[in-house]
């Protein structure tokens, strides 16, 4: 069973807007597909590996985009 982490979707969108990043940019820099980026934004959850890739794609620490339980 894979553990999922909650993502602060508003914060992800805010960072993307501040930096002028598209989903394609985040996907390319995070080494994932645009579909994965879209799923994370839509669902608000992701595996720890995907959270790490999202943070890399956004250029921020993981702690910037995760919500505490």
BELFEN-V438056 format. One record per pair of residues at least 6 apart in sequence whose C-alpha atoms are under 8 Angstrom apart, sorted by sequence separation. I is the first residue (numbers start at 0). J is the second residue. D is the distance in whole Angstrom. If there is no record, write none. Layout:
i->(I & I)
j->(J & J)
d->(D & D)
This chain:
i->(15 & 26 & 39 & 54 & 26 & 54 & 25 & 23 & 26 & 54 & 23 & 26 & 51 & 54 & 22 & 25 & 50 & 22 & 22 & 50 & 36 & 31 & 30 & 29 & 29 & 29 & 29 & 30 & 26 & 28 & 29 & 25 & 28 & 29 & 11 & 27 & 28 & 26 & 25 & 8 & 24 & 25 & 6 & 8 & 6 & 8 & 7 & 6 & 20 & 5 & 6 & 5 & 6 & 4 & 5 & 3 & 4 & 3 & 4 & 15 & 3 & 4 & 14 & 2 & 3 & 6 & 1 & 2 & 4 & 11 & 10 & 11 & 10 & 8 & 7 & 6 & 7 & 6 & 7 & 5 & 6 & 4 & 5 & 4 & 5 & 5)
j->(21 & 32 & 45 & 60 & 33 & 61 & 33 & 32 & 35 & 63 & 33 & 36 & 61 & 64 & 33 & 36 & 61 & 36 & 37 & 65 & 53 & 52 & 52 & 52 & 53 & 54 & 55 & 56 & 53 & 55 & 56 & 53 & 56 & 57 & 40 & 56 & 57 & 56 & 56 & 40 & 56 & 57 & 39 & 41 & 40 & 43 & 43 & 43 & 57 & 43 & 44 & 44 & 45 & 44 & 45 & 44 & 45 & 45 & 46 & 57 & 46 & 47 & 57 & 46 & 47 & 50 & 46 & 47 & 50 & 57 & 63 & 64 & 64 & 64 & 64 & 64 & 65 & 65 & 66 & 65 & 66 & 65 & 66 & 66 & 67 & 68)
d->(7 & 5 & 6 & 6 & 5 & 5 & 8 & 8 & 8 & 8 & 6 & 6 & 6 & 7 & 6 & 7 & 7 & 6 & 7 & 8 & 7 & 7 & 7 & 5 & 6 & 7 & 5 & 8 & 8 & 7 & 4 & 7 & 4 & 8 & 8 & 7 & 8 & 6 & 4 & 6 & 7 & 6 & 8 & 8 & 8 & 6 & 7 & 5 & 8 & 6 & 5 & 5 & 7 & 5 & 7 & 6 & 5 & 5 & 6 & 7 & 5 & 6 & 7 & 6 & 7 & 8 & 7 & 8 & 8 & 8 & 8 & 6 & 6 & 8 & 5 & 6 & 6 & 5 & 6 & 6 & 6 & 7 & 5 & 8 & 7 & 8)
